[in-house]
């Protein structure tokens, strides 16, 4: 599991949580088990409920949640953005770049491989950001484009991680998901994990493409983000006892000859 004295090594507490998660899988407990200790990704049904609840949020909070779900940005990365990072010529940019200094490990001397991260914005994220920014500045745009994209309404600076955590927990609760503090099952990081799972499935389980979308240095980290369903494992094992249809067998032979 790594030398505790080496940078990036897992602490004893983290190792214990990982082992507990693996034991749950071996016992077949629950529909989710995972290699990475911490929050769970949302199921498709939960994500649909969250998206339905988004309309109840203020435009700033909705735009933030859509950005986290649709870009895979970490909270710190999203909060580092200025209006200029996403807004140009009266519209939201097609891509958003987070500079190296604001990325996880970006300032660490042993993370030289960390670079600036560029993410395209899908139509859902663009629509949420445009609604939010037009309501905030109007068609004229901001006087100071270096203002934080997600400012605090009280302090005048950037929105705090604590406040984002509170917003996300309120959103999850509104969607009928138990996100009470202390349960540890669902929280802010669930949005990034949900992005990871969605990319993985939409890329036809391409782990390399998913790693790139997540900006992970190691594919092992990406694998740890992907939940393992005990029911899915059982389904695949049981499928081994079913004969392969003749047509599928022929297709397989043709592929092998090619």
C-alpha positions, 0 to 999 in steps of 0.5 A: 500500500506504499510507504507512509513516509513517501509523499502520496502514500495512503495513511493507515486510516485510509487503508482501513477504509479501503479494506472495509469497502473490499470486505463489503464487496466480498460479503455482497453487501449493498448494490455499491462497493468500491475500491476507493474509500469515501463517497459513492457515485450517483446511480442513474436514478439518483442522478435523474432525481438530482437534475430534477431538483436543480431547478429549485436552486438559485442560478449560481448554485445550479450553474455550479452543480451542473459544472461539477456534474458535467466537467468532473472538476474538483471543487477547488478547481471550479472555485478557482475560476474567474468570469474571464475563464468562462466568458468571452465576447458576450457568451460562454466559452466552448472550453474552460481551462484550470491552471496548474496551480489550482489543480490537485498537486499542482504546486507539489514538487513531486507532481511535475506531470500535472499540467493545466486542465482544459475541459469542453463544456457540454450544452447543459453546462453552457445553458446553466452558466449563461442563465446565471451570468446573464442574470448576474451581469446582463447583456453588457457583461461584467465590469471586472472580468477577473471577478470570481465565477462563484462569489460568496454573497456574504464575504465578497470573495470566492465561495468557500468549500464549506459552503459548496459542501452545504449546497451539494448536501442540500441538493442531494437531500432535495433529491431524496438522497440521504446525505446527512453529515457523518454518513459518508456515503454521498457528498460533494465528491459524488458529483465528480465520481458520477462524471467519471462513471458516465464517461466510462460508460459512454466511452464503452468502458475505455479506461484510458479515455476516462483517465484523461477526462478525469485528469488522473496521472495513473489509471489505477486512480481512475479504476478506484473511482469506478464502483463495483456492483455485486449484482453486476458481478453475479450477472456476469458470472451467471452468464457463463452458463448460457450458450452463446447464440449461433449468430454471435458465435459466427461474428466472433469467428469472423473477427478472429479470422480478420 
